[in-house]
Amino acid sequence: MNATHPPRGASPAKGPVHGTWEPRPAARWEDAFLSGNGRHGVMVFGDPNDDRVIVNHHTLVRPNGSADARPPALADRLPDLQDRLLAGDTTAGEDFTDGRPLLWVQPFHPAFRIRLRRPAAERRAYRRHVDFTTGVVGADCGGGRSEVFVSRADDVVVQRVTGPGLTLDVTLDHRLPGAPRDLAVGHGAVLTSEGALLTLRARYPGSDRAYTGVTLAVVSGGRTRTALPGLRVEGAASLLLLTRVRRHTGELDVLAEARELRALLPGDEEDAYPHLLTRHTALHRTAYLRAGLDLGADPTERALPGSELVRQPKSPALLERLFAAGRYHLLSSAGMLPPRLTGLWTGDWDTAWAGAFTTDANVNLQTASAAAAALPEVSEAHAALVHGQLPHWRDNARAIFGTRGVVAPAHTDGESGHIYHLSREYPLHVWTAGADWLLKPLVDHDETRGDRDPRLAAALAEVARFYEDFLSRTDKNGHLVVVPSYSPENRPANASWITLNAAMDLSAARHALRTAADYHPGPDADRLRALADRLPPHRVNADGALAEWAWPGLEDTYDHRHLSHLYGVWPLDEINPYDTPELAAAAHRALELRGAENDSAHGHLHHALIAARLRDADRVAGALGNVLAGDYFHVSLMSGHYPNRHVYNADAAHTLPAVLIEMLVQSTPDRLVLLPALTPALPAGELRGVRTRFGADLDLTWGPDGVQAALKPHRSHRIEVRTSSSGAQPLDLVAGEDHVLTWGRGEFP
């Protein structure tokens, strides 16, 4: 390894095209191209004769009776449950509920679709496309063009249609699949001094809650008239639509909304679209272009439409495009909240699993690349969800466990953080690892940026207080026992779901206590570390695998989609090949024995993330290959939960960039590992813009002539550098001084 200090300012290498395209409109909403700003989202079909733009908003959840649900009051029954479990009653937790039926969180749903219909015409030279650098979804047909984006600067859906003699009808249409028949809907269309105004107000059945869509239409040339439920435009040169969705109770002042929309436009209407786009791209482009991946793919394959490229699972061009699309969709769906199971998009009111935030796996997997892939916007959205629900997390701790501190839910609609989604088969109310699991990405974010968020410090202290109160039972060896314990969403082969010492719970408790101590130095920190040290070690079972439950006698159930027991490997640094090689070997054996169960995309990619930490390139490639060859990706490059694009779901789309980064670069506050799980299928490439947890930006290139890692440190620090198989080599980083590490041909292991 050689280190030099070159001047700053070198031009980045040229990368692949940042976008995707199709030669025909979307026939299904799942194939519609996507844009979003973390609040509003749109799904664009791109049909020149009957275009549809489905509008979504993060706040749109349908009342289902769960809004006021509270956690079960079980604290007075907890000591008896603990006694029975410790005494060997493996079914003691079967009735540890308050008898409620399974209650889902409020389901996420679409708002409506903006529909533009015009006289049927032959499609000539058609192409629809999305530009990841701008977030603009466009369609070109003959001499006409449509463009849609969602502004990060002004929080508005912007849609422009141009072409000679535009004649079309514009409506807001709520009739999407699964829409309730008794949804109370009212339409409005009026010509005002601000422009033509369309409104759609929808009130939920049996509720005073409603949402309203407001669209301001600015027409250049021609004639505009109302034609309920919409507008008729004839002979125009261009049409500009500005749309917002508001959730509310009572009535909304739509004229005030129209004035707000009009105020976004400059005095010269001809400059309106470029003015709005410039304001938006200043934010979106900057975020998107911070990082990128170039695998030197074949230019011919790079030029393919997405529908053809996804049928070439071994193409580096596919990985390039999915990396780019994954970061684009992740950025576009994160703002006021992180991505849901469907990101920020759905075209159906019957969204699988309520379109919720499923926090025992999916949220963290989807946002896994946020810190390393230079998307602090995603980390901040994740923080907004967490910190906005802490009061409810406190209620959970008190009601279920009778403790101070906080306990996080496994499902949330983005509003309530109370635990009420539970059943005998899914006893999610006894999952105590959730708070640490959800705070870990925010710790990574702090390490990357080199500063500590006081809100996070306070939350970590609350997690520690929970464990101080909860960890009150010991085993015969004097170790603390996590009882009750639960490993999402699995059970021992010889016991019920609620049990003792799940590996995830042990890792979470240790990490939470030690991290809280790091954030709060002093006498209390020593007490917290001492408490963490009293937790039992992980257990290695008769198969040589890290056991999912450390309690003696509990047998593993290997064929399951979740890999919660390997939390200590990823995303924690508790178990790794460098500091804990024996435990790492046991974790690797556990990974070898793990089945894919129902082939959930999140299971395959979670497997890949753990394999990358354990330096198993073949296993990473196998898990990634299962997803690439399993027909998980829609034409939109959003993904399905199962093979053959079954169930629209963002897990694969958003998690894949994290897998690729973990194959190439891993970092802790004191360590850099380069190319830990690189496969022969990727012989050369460049990964740029990675942010490390020791406070340096990193550009990595590799190929037949060698490897180069260019570091731009923001703080001075000594780290160790490791390669896929070499020992540690120290490196002193100085803030503001670039370091370039090089290995020549044959020097890199």
Helices and strands as residue ranges (DSSP letters): E 2-4, E 19-22, G 29-31, E 33-36, E 40-44, E 50-57, G 75-77, H 78-86, G 92-95, E 112-117, E 127-131, E 136-141, E 144-150, E 157-173, E 184-192, E 195-203, E 209-220, E 223-227, E 230-249, H 254-262, G 269-271, H 272-288, E 292-294, H 299-302, H 306-309, H 316-333, G 352-355, E 357-358, H 362-366, H 376-388, H 390-396, I 397-401, E 411-412, G 428-430, H 434-449, H 454-470, E 473-474, E 480-481, H 503-519, H 523-533, G 564-566, H 581-593, H 601-613, H 617-628, E 640-642, E 646-648, H 651-664, E 665-668, E 671-674, E 685-691, E 696-703, E 706-713, E 717-722, E 729-733, E 739-744
